[in-house]
Amino acid sequence: MLHKKAEKIQSCSLTLRFLCLCFPCKGEDKVMQPSGDVPAAEGDSVTLNCTFETSNSSPTLFWYKQSVNSYPEYMLKRVLTTADNAADFPTSRFGAELKDKSVPLKIQKLELSDSAVYYCALQPTVTGNSSTVDENLWSKDNTILLYIH
């Protein structure tokens, strides 16, 4: 029963990722995110990398957070010198600087609730290759607090 439930959740998640990848985009616009786990301890800072290719001279980049059994949630947007963070993602903890062809997300003072899958997207919505970055949060005594994949 539990296995069937997990299959349904995974199926929904894959469908959502597929829909994100199907929005139209100009020419060869592309977003690249490394795949793999990012181990970190509560209270630490992490940087999640995102690079992109676009012919647009003023690209708009977004970061989204997807917690377990949830939809992707808008975190922040960057356009050249303009920065916008959603209310739930204050600049004191969540930041990204659009520089050259990169917009890395920096999360400071990690909390257990930060464990999630993070997506970088280019407007119009082009996400990475559906590989995801998982974040493991570790307690100070090096025991895993939460692991998502």
PyMOL commands that set and color helices and strands:
alter all, ss='L'
color gray80, all
select helices_A, chain A and resi 2-21+112-114
alter helices_A, ss='H'
color red, helices_A
select strands_A, chain A and resi 30-32+36-41+46-48+51-53+60-66+73-79+82-85+94-96+105-107+117-122+126-127+133-138+144-146
alter strands_A, ss='S'
color yellow, strands_A
deselect
rebuild
show_as cartoon
